[in-house]
Amino acid sequence: MNNRVLSIAWRLVAAAVLAVATGVTYLVLVRTEAGQEADQRILETFDPSFTRASGEVPLPLEVPVPVLFTIALALVVVIGLVRRAYLRTVAAVGLMAVTAGVAQLLKAALDRPGLAEEIHSTSNSFPSGHVSVAAMSVFALLLVVPRLARFAVAPLGLAWIVAVGVSTLTVGWHRPSDCLGGFLLAATGYALASAFVVARPPRPADGPTVVLGVPATQPIPYVDRRQFSAPR
């Protein structure tokens, strides 16, 4: 098994593990009483009552999700086309489109039953659309930017994702389980997209390389030039 196949395989395994983690997050933190109580205790540490009462919206949430998605998508396409990374651009656009679609389908299909007492209601459900869009935008950029630029995009992007997630908690729009689910969903899409763009090994030449008319696989014969020299 060559390195390319191994690289694709472990990315697909990572995607499967992340997809399972997304489902487990929902089943444990949303569909069980103990999970809802733990989710509530974490939410209370962010004191959502303050910003909810004041109506204050943190800066990371001031840009609506559709606008943020459109800006990120346009940036990804421009960077990818300028770099002529066409395959990576297609993968990045597919990552954003599919992840956004799946997130909306899950939000509509999955419910949050009232299993525990004294659980405050939140405006939205599992998974968080804000965190999903923030995470998928960062992952899509990682697919199209140059290799060296990823060392800057990754930490800055992670900081942005955390800021968006914490903001949704402080305003009471989402629960920790929603934010975690949105991130895991986007990470699943990134693992699949990265498997799609694994570089192919260079194709070997059709025949032996020719150097000075002699195949590279054969040694160049030594010629004694003294026999051609003029007598003194």
C-alpha positions in Angstrom: 0.0 0.0 0.0 1.6 3.3 -1.1 1.8 6.5 0.9 -1.1 8.2 -1.0 -3.5 5.4 -0.2 -2.5 5.4 3.5 -2.9 9.2 3.6 -6.4 9.0 2.1 -7.3 6.1 4.4 -6.4 7.8 7.7 -8.3 10.9 6.6 -11.4 8.8 5.9 -11.0 7.1 9.3 -10.7 10.5 11.0 -13.9 11.6 9.2 -15.7 8.5 10.4 -14.5 9.1 14.0 -15.6 12.8 13.9 -19.0 11.9 12.5 -19.5 9.4 15.3 -18.3 11.9 17.9 -20.9 14.4 16.5 -23.7 11.8 17.0 -22.5 10.8 20.4 -22.4 14.5 21.5 -26.1 14.8 20.6 -27.1 11.5 22.1 -25.3 12.0 25.4 -25.6 15.8 26.0 -29.1 16.3 24.5 -31.0 13.0 24.8 -30.1 12.1 28.4 -31.0 13.8 31.6 -27.5 13.7 33.0 -26.1 15.1 29.8 -28.6 18.0 29.8 -27.7 18.8 33.4 -24.0 18.8 32.6 -24.7 21.0 29.6 -26.7 23.4 31.8 -23.9 23.7 34.4 -21.4 24.6 31.7 -23.8 27.1 30.2 -24.3 28.8 33.6 -20.6 29.5 33.9 -21.0 32.0 31.0 -23.8 33.9 32.8 -26.1 34.3 29.8 -28.6 36.3 31.8 -26.4 39.4 31.6 -26.3 39.9 27.9 -29.8 38.5 27.4 -31.2 41.1 29.7 -29.2 44.0 28.2 -29.8 42.9 24.6 -26.1 43.3 23.9 -24.7 41.3 21.1 -20.9 40.5 21.1 -18.8 41.6 18.1 -18.4 38.1 16.6 -22.2 37.8 16.2 -22.9 41.1 14.7 -22.4 39.8 11.2 -25.4 37.6 10.2 -24.6 34.0 9.3 -25.6 34.2 5.6 -23.4 37.3 5.2 -20.5 35.6 6.9 -20.9 32.5 4.8 -21.0 34.5 1.6 -17.9 36.5 2.4 -16.0 33.4 3.4 -17.1 31.5 0.3 -16.0 34.4 -2.0 -12.6 34.7 -0.2 -12.0 30.9 -0.6 -12.9 31.0 -4.3 -10.7 34.0 -5.1 -7.7 32.6 -3.2 -8.1 29.2 -4.9 -8.5 30.6 -8.4 -5.6 33.0 -8.0 -3.4 30.1 -6.9 -4.8 27.9 -9.6 -5.5 25.3 -7.0 -8.7 24.2 -8.8 -9.1 20.8 -7.2 -8.7 22.3 -3.7 -11.1 25.1 -4.6 -13.8 22.6 -5.6 -13.1 20.7 -2.3 -13.3 23.8 -0.2 -16.6 25.0 -1.8 -18.0 21.5 -1.5 -17.0 21.4 2.2 -18.8 24.7 2.9 -21.9 23.9 0.9 -22.4 20.4 2.2 -21.6 21.2 5.9 -24.0 24.2 5.8 -26.7 22.1 4.3 -26.3 19.2 6.8 -26.2 21.6 9.7 -29.5 23.1 8.7 -31.1 19.7 8.2 -29.9 18.6 11.6 -31.2 21.7 13.3 -34.7 21.0 11.7 -34.7 17.3 12.4 -33.2 17.0 15.9 -35.2 18.0 18.9 -34.2 18.7 22.5 -36.6 17.0 24.9 -37.1 18.4 28.4 -35.6 15.7 30.5 -34.1 17.6 33.4 -35.5 20.2 35.7 -34.5 23.9 35.8 -33.1 23.8 32.2 -33.2 27.3 30.7 -34.4 27.5 27.1 -32.1 28.7 24.3 -33.1 30.3 21.0 -31.6 27.6 18.8 -30.9 23.9 18.8 -28.2 21.3 17.9 -25.9 22.0 16.1 -24.9 25.7 16.2 -25.1 27.3 12.8 -22.8 30.1 13.9 -20.1 27.8 15.0 -20.6 25.5 12.0 -20.1 28.4 9.6 -17.1 29.8 11.5 -15.4 26.4 11.6 -16.2 25.4 8.0 -14.9 28.8 6.8 -11.6 28.3 8.6 -11.2 24.7 7.3 -12.0 25.8 3.8 -9.3 28.5 3.9 -6.8 25.9 5.1 -7.5 23.9 2.0 -6.7 26.8 -0.4 -4.1 28.9 1.2 -0.3 28.2 0.6 1.3 25.7 3.0 3.3 28.3 5.0 0.2 30.5 5.4 -1.6 27.6 7.2 0.6 28.2 10.2 -1.0 31.6 10.6 -4.5 30.7 9.5 -4.9 27.7 11.8 -4.3 29.5 15.2 -6.1 32.7 14.2 -9.0 30.6 12.8 -9.2 28.6 16.0 -9.3 31.8 18.1 -12.2 33.0 15.9 -14.1 29.8 16.2 -13.7 29.9 20.0 -14.8 33.6 20.1 -17.9 32.8 18.1 -18.8 29.8 20.3 -18.3 31.7 23.5 -20.4 34.6 22.2 -23.3 32.3 21.4 -23.2 31.0 25.0 -23.0 34.4 26.6 -26.1 35.6 24.8 -28.0 32.4 25.4 -28.4 31.5 21.7 -26.8 28.1 22.1 -25.7 25.5 24.6 -22.1 24.0 24.8 -23.4 20.8 23.1 -24.6 22.9 20.2 -21.2 24.6 19.7 -19.3 21.3 20.1 -21.6 19.6 17.6 -21.2 22.4 15.1 -17.4 22.2 15.3 -17.3 18.4 15.0 -19.6 18.5 12.0 -17.3 21.0 10.2 -14.3 19.0 11.2 -15.9 15.9 9.6 -16.4 17.7 6.4 -12.8 19.0 6.4 -11.4 15.4 6.9 -13.4 14.2 3.9 -12.4 17.2 1.8 -8.7 16.8 2.7 -8.9 13.1 1.6 -10.2 14.3 -1.8 -7.2 16.6 -2.4 -4.4 14.3 -1.4 -1.7 14.8 -4.0 -1.0 12.2 -6.6 2.6 10.9 -6.9 4.4 12.1 -10.0 4.0 9.9 -13.0 7.2 8.1 -14.1 8.6 8.8 -17.5 7.6 6.4 -20.3 11.2 5.3 -20.9 14.7 5.8 -19.4 15.9 9.3 -19.2 18.3 10.2 -21.9 21.4 12.2 -21.1 23.6 13.2 -24.0 22.0 10.5 -26.2 22.7 7.7 -23.7 20.0 6.2 -21.4 20.4 7.2 -17.8 20.1 3.5 -16.8 23.4 2.8 -18.7 26.8 4.2 -17.7 28.3 6.7 -20.1 31.3 4.9 -21.7 34.7 6.3 -20.9 36.7 7.5 -23.9 40.5 7.8 -23.7 41.1 11.2 -25.4 44.9 10.7 -25.5 44.6 8.6 -28.6 43.3 11.6 -30.5 46.0 14.0 -29.3 48.5 15.2 -31.9 52.1 13.9 -31.5 54.6 16.3 -30.0 
